[in-house]
Amino acid sequence: MYCRKCGEDNPDNAVFCRNCGERLVEEVKKAEVITDTGANHQETRSTTTTSSSKSNNDLMSCCICIVVIFIVFGILGTIFHL
């Protein structure tokens, strides 16, 4: 097995390069598979939907507040300029 960093020829079972010390073998990350029953899966979906709906509601509330502020300043600006 050749080192990617220095090109040294290492034994096939080597983990580190004997010349530069570079890791030769990539670590494989294992993923744990979780199986859910139908009821739990539906609960997860509703939680996901709720969080995206909440973020949409927060954005809409923010936009409405900004529009109301502009309207109030517009009305006050016309009143005090006359």
C-alpha positions in Angstrom: 0.0 0.0 0.0 1.4 3.4 -1.0 1.3 6.4 1.2 -0.8 9.3 -0.3 1.5 11.9 1.3 5.0 10.7 0.6 4.6 7.7 -1.8 6.4 5.2 0.5 5.6 1.5 -0.2 4.1 0.1 3.0 2.9 -3.4 3.9 -0.8 -4.0 3.0 -1.8 -4.4 6.6 -0.1 -1.1 7.8 -2.2 1.5 9.4 0.4 4.3 9.4 3.1 5.1 6.9 6.5 3.9 8.1 8.2 6.9 6.5 6.1 9.9 7.4 3.5 8.6 9.9 0.5 9.5 7.7 -2.6 7.4 8.4 -3.0 4.9 5.5 -6.3 3.4 6.4 -9.4 5.6 6.4 -11.6 5.2 9.5 -15.0 3.9 8.6 -17.8 5.5 10.6 -20.6 3.1 11.4 -24.2 4.4 11.4 -26.7 2.9 13.8 -29.9 1.9 12.1 -32.9 2.6 14.2 -36.1 0.9 13.3 -39.4 2.5 14.4 -42.9 1.2 14.5 -45.6 3.0 12.5 -46.8 5.0 15.5 -43.4 6.4 16.4 -42.7 7.2 12.7 -45.9 9.2 12.5 -44.9 11.1 15.7 -41.6 11.9 14.2 -43.2 13.3 11.1 -45.5 15.5 13.0 -42.6 16.9 15.1 -40.7 17.7 11.9 -43.8 19.4 10.4 -44.3 21.3 13.6 -40.8 22.7 13.6 -40.9 23.8 10.0 -44.4 25.3 10.5 -43.0 27.1 13.6 -40.2 28.6 11.6 -42.6 29.7 8.9 -44.9 31.3 11.5 -41.9 33.1 13.1 -40.9 34.5 9.7 -44.4 35.6 8.9 -44.8 37.3 12.3 -41.5 39.1 11.8 -42.6 40.4 8.4 -46.0 41.5 9.7 -44.3 43.4 12.6 -42.0 45.2 10.1 -44.9 46.2 7.9 -46.8 47.5 10.9 -43.8 49.5 12.0 -43.5 51.1 8.5 -47.2 52.0 8.5 -47.0 53.6 12.0 -43.9 55.6 11.0 -45.6 56.6 7.7 -48.7 57.9 9.5 -46.7 59.7 12.2 -44.5 61.2 9.5 -47.4 62.6 7.6 -49.0 64.0 10.7 -45.9 65.8 12.0 -44.9 67.2 8.6 -48.2 69.1 8.1 
